[in-house]
Amino acid sequence: MKYSILFLLVIFLGLRSSGQNIDKIINASEVERMVRVLASDEMQGRKTFTPSLDSAAAFIAGEFKKTGLQYFKDLKGYQQSFSMQKTTPVITSGKINNTEVAPANIISVSTEEHLMVDQNSGYTEVVLDSAANLLSRAFALTNENKKYIVWVNKHHEKNFSRLSRLNRESFEPKAPVVFVLTDEKPPNYSFHIQNKITNTALANVIGVLPGKSRKDEYVIFSAHYDHIGIGKPDAKGDSIFNGANDNAAGTTAMMLLAEYFKKLGNNERTLVFVAFTAEEMGGFGSKYFSKSIDPDKAVAMFNIEMIGTESKWGTNSAFITGFEKSDFGTILQKNLVGSNFKFEPDPYPDQNLFYRSDNATLAALGVPAHTISTSKMDSEPNYHKQSDSIETLDLKNMAEIIKAIALSSQTIISGKDTPSRVEKR
């Protein structure tokens, strides 16, 4: 009986101490300090390929250094740099059955400077008829890394120009895909495309807290730190898209979790804290990161996005995307039993959020990688607007969400729980 009482007393004092520590580290004041820096006008909206994004990266690296995180793998600092290729069409021309095709009816997605394409070039031909989902099919084809020439029915003429958005930046070579707007699959054709290729540097920011007994098992805490920069002034004359909720909020959460777990010092698994770049442009930062980590050793990923406003259920709640795809969410719910915080399944399944954020790349590789958010996707008033400023955030509720993530993840980082794998895509 004495030993039982002593054991319970030790557990009680441990929980009390943990609670006191977490409140000292994760609180509304610290949340405000970090968000105010990242979402300041001086950061100019943290757009990819701008000096302001570099300033944000330097701030995050500075916080990692203060926390005392280690570098990721063989990096010499906290920044994981990589080069992006940007493709700009210079010349586009072509013929179908010896008849000139308007340049606007030819769109190429490629990282090659010169393309000469005809019926003898070895391209696989694909027809997208009037019933095809143009954008979805086009996106899938450009991701297959195979040479295609795609005949797009003129029924899609209104949306055809939108395919040019697929010809964006890339950090690796792409097999060319040429889209042509036409009502026929011609026997004879020839196209000439010349592109200008420019290279620009980007960087993720990564810090590591090595595990004790399971160093080769990784739990990832992530958020993207880029936003959309400066645009047309609104009615108030504000042209800066500060991105306080999207996603200074998630980046702040990730940094505070790093500090908390460092001071707690009891993680059996290795914790990786990463701020992704270029999410707004297509998730290029997370895609690059996924190539530098063995997905079979990644036990779980807590991706944090837009937690600065109340969820549809009010305060002390958030949702988990892809809840049904693994038991990740069930584990988190179990660890919060008795608290006043609730994690709920994603209430917006029609928005396909599970594959729209930085968790998507690792999830496709089988990792139980999920995004935690509170964003009301059907009615978020400041999403991608100049009004997404710190004044619109509930900083106290944000602190409670971050604490809930810290407490609910304990059995995963300790090695007691291992979430089931997501089905690979």
N, C-alpha and C positions, 0 to 999 in steps of 0.2 A: 504493500500500500504506500509506504514511504517513497519507494522508487517511482511509482506511478505519479504521485503528486509532484515529485521533483522533476520528472520528465515533462509533465504538463506545464510546470512553472518555467522551465527552460524554453519550451516552445512559445509560451505567452510572451516572455521577455524578448525572444528573438523577433517575433512578429511586431511587437511594440517598437523595438529598435529600428526594424526595417521601415515601419511606417513613418517614424520620425525622420529617418534619413531621406526617404523619398520625398517628403514634404519640403525638406530643406533644398533639395536639388531640383525637383520638378514642381514649379509653382508659377502663378500668373506673372509674377515679376520677372522671372527668368525667361518665360515665354515671350513677354513683351520686349525684353532687351534684344533677343535674337531676331524676332520678326521685324522689329523696327529698323534694324540694320538692313536686312535682306529686302524689305519692301519700301525702303526709303526712295525719295525722288532721285537721290544721288546714284542709285543703282540703275536708274533709267529703264526699268522693266526687264533687266537681265536677259536680253535677247541673245540667242545663239550667234556666235561669230562677232560679238561686240566686246569692247574693253570692260563694260559693266558686268558682263558674265564672268570675266576674269577676276574682277574685284570680289564678286560673290564667292568664287572658288577660293580665293585667298582668305576670306573671312572664315569659311568653313574649315579650311586647313589649319588656321590659327586656333579654332576651337578644339579641333582634334589634338593639336599639340599641347594645349593647356590641359586637356583631359589625360594625356599621356598614352594615347593609342600608338600601336606599332604600325609600320608600313606593311602594305599588302605584297606578299610574295617577294619578288626581287626589286620592287620599286625603290628609288632613292629618296622618295618624298611621298606626300599624301596624294599627289595628282597622278592619275593614270592617263597619260596623254596619248592621243591618236590623231591621225590625219584624215580629213574628209575631202573627198573629191566632189566638186560642184560642176555639173554639166550645163552649158549654155549653148543651145542650137545657134549656129551661124548661117549655114546654108541648108535648105531643105528643098529638094526638087524630085520629081518623079514622073513616070509615064505608065499608063495602063493601056495595053494594046495600041501603043504609039500615040496615045492621046495624053496631053499634059494633065497632070493632077495639081490642083491648087495647093500651095504649100500648107495652108491652114488645115487641109484634109490629111496631112501626114504628121504623125507624132511619134518620135522615137524615144525609147527609154534605154539609155546606154551610157557606159563609161569610156567608150572608144571615141577617138578623135574623128575617124573617118569610117563611114559605112557605105559600101556599094552592095546593093541587094537586088537580086533578080531570081528568076525561077530556077537557076542553076546554083544558087549560093548555099543550099543545104539547110534553109530555114524550114521549120515545120509550119504548115499553114493551118490557121484556125479561123473559123467563121463565127462571129457573134451576131446572131440573127435578131429580129425585132423583139423576141421574147426574152433575150438574155439580160441578166443583171449586169449592165456594162461595167460599172465601177468595181463591183465585187470580183467579177471574172478577170478584169484587167489587172487588178491588184494581185490576184492569185498567179496569173501568168508571169508577171514581172518578178515574182518571188521564187519561181521554179529554177531560175538560172539556166534556162534553155533558150536557144535562138528560135524566135517565133516571128512570123509575119501574120498579123491579125486583120482580117477583113471585117470591118464594122458596118453593119447595116445603117443606111441613112435615117432610119427611124430614130437613131441615137444622136442625130446631128446637134440637138440642143445641148447635150452634155458632153459631146466629143472633146471640146477644148479643155475640159476638166482633167483629161488624161495627162495633160502636160505637167500636172502636179506630181505625177509619179516619177518624172525625170528630175528628181531632186538630188540632194547630196547622198553620197555613199562612202563607206570606209573600206569597201572591198570591190573588186571588179564585178561587173554585171554582164551576163550574156545579153546581147541586144534583143529588144522586142520592138517591132515596128507596127504601129496601128495605122490603118488606112481606111478612111470613110468612103465606102462604095457600096453599090447594090449588087455587085457581082464578085465572084471568085475567078479572076481572069487567068487565062493560060499564059499570057506574056506580060511581064512588068519589069520595071527597073527603077530603083530609087537611089539617090545620092544624098547623103547627110554628112555634114561637117559640124563638129562640136568644138567649143572652147572648153578646155578642162583646167580648172584652178584647184589648188590644194590649200586647205585651211586647217589649223590645229584646233583641237577641242580637248577637254579633259573631264573625266569623272574625278571625284574626290573620295578617297577610300582610307579608312582607318580600321585597325584590327585589334581585338582583344583576345589573345590566345587562350584556348581552353586548357583545362588542367589534365583530365584523364582521357579526353576525346578530342585531341587537337585536330584530327583529320575530318571531323564532322563539323559542318558550317551552318550557322544560323545567321541569316542575312536580314539586316534592318536597312531599309532604303527609302529614298524620296528623290524626286527630281527638283533641281534648283533653278532651272531656266524658266523663262516666261516669254512673253511676246513683244516686249520692248515699247517703242514709241509709235503712235499712230495719229490718225486725224483727231483734232481736238473735239471734245464733247461740248455740250451746251454751256458748260462752266469754263470752257477754255483749257481743260485738262487733257494733255496728250500722252501722259505716261500711264502705262498699264502696270501698276505696281505689283500685282500678283501676290497679294498678302495671303489670301486663302489658297491660291493656286501658284506656286506651292511652297511659299515661304513657311507656311504652317507645317506641312509635312517634313520639310527640311529641319525646322526647329525641333520637332518631335524626335527625329532621328539623332540629332546632336545631343539632346538632353538624355535620351536613352543610353547613349554611349557613356556619358558622364556618370549616370546612375549605376550602370553595370560595372563600370571600372571601380567605383568606390565600394560596391557590394563585394566584388572580388571572388565570387563563388561559382562562376560559369565553368562547367565541365566541358562543354562544347566551345569551339572557337566562334566568336561573334565578329561578323564583318559589317561595318557601317559604311554605306556608300551613298553619295549624292550624285545622281545621274545628270548628265548634260543632254541637251537636244531631245528631250521628251516631246516637246511641242512640235518638233519637226519630223517625228516618226519613231521616237524611241531609240535613237542611234546609240546613246550612251549605254543603255541597258543591253542592247544587242552586242556591243563591243565587250562589255564586262562579261557577258555569258560565255564568251570564247576563252576567257582567262580563268574560269573556275570549272572544276569537274562537277557536272550536275548530279552525278551519283553520290557525291559527298555533301551536297547541299541538302540539309535535313528539312529546312523550312525557310520561307522568305516572308517577312513582314514589310510589305510596301505600303507607305503611308502617303495619302493624297487627299488634300482639301478636308481638313478636320477643324477648320476655324469657325464654322457655323453650326447651329443645332441641327441634328438629324430630323427626319420626319416624325420621330418619336419624342423629340424634345431633348433636354440635357441628359447627361450621363448615359449616352447610348451612341452606338456607331454600327455600321454594317460591314460585312465581309463579303467581297466579291467571290464568285465561284464556290459558295459555301458547300454545295452538294458534291463538289468534285474531289474532296478529301475530308478527313475528320479533323483538319486543322481548326476550324471554327468550333467544333464540339469540344475540343480540348480547351480552347480559350474560355468558352462558356463554363465548363466544369471548374476551371480555376478561379472563376469569379463568383461562384455560388456563395451566397451570404453577403455579398457586397450590394451596393445600390446601382451598379453599372451593368448594362446589358449590351452584348454583341448580338446583332440580328443578321439573318441572311439578307443578301442584296435584294432590295425591294424593286429594283429597276431591271429585271432580266432582259427586257426587250432592247435595252441599250447596249448589251454585250460588253459590259464594263470589265469583265474578267480578262478580256483580250484587248483592252484599250489603254492599258497603263503599263508601267515598267515591269510589272510581274509577268507579263505575257510571254516573254522569250524563254525564261526559265520554266514557266508552267508548261509550255509546249514541249520541253525536254523531260517532263515528268516530275519536276520539283513541286511540292506543295507550296506554291508561291501565290499569295493572295494579297489583295489591296484592302486596306482599312480606310474607310471614309465616312463622312457625315453629309456629304453634298446632296442636296435635294435636286437631283438631276432633271426633274420636271418643272422646277420653279426657282432655281438658284438665281437671285436677281443680279448678282455682280460678276457672274462667270464671264471671263474674257472681256471685261469692261474696265474703263478707267476707275470706276468706283470700287474695285477690289482693293481696298486700302485697309490698314490696320484698324481704323475706326469702326469697321464693319464686323470685326471678329469678337467672339466671346472668349476672351483670354483665360478666364477662370475655368470655363468648361473645357477648353483645350488642354489645360493642365490635367484635368481629371481623365481625359481620354488617354493622354500619354501615360499617366500612372496606371490606367487599366491595361494598356499594352504591356507595360513593364511587369505587372503582377501576373497577368494571364499567360505570359510567355515563360514563367519560371520553370515549369516542369519540362519544357522543351529544351531550354538552355542547360538544364541540369542533367539531361539525358534520361529522365524518368519516362517521358512521353516522346514518341516519334510519330509524327503525322503520316498517314497513308499517302502514297504517291498519286499524283494526278496522271490520268491517262495521256500518253504522248500523242502529239499531233503529227 
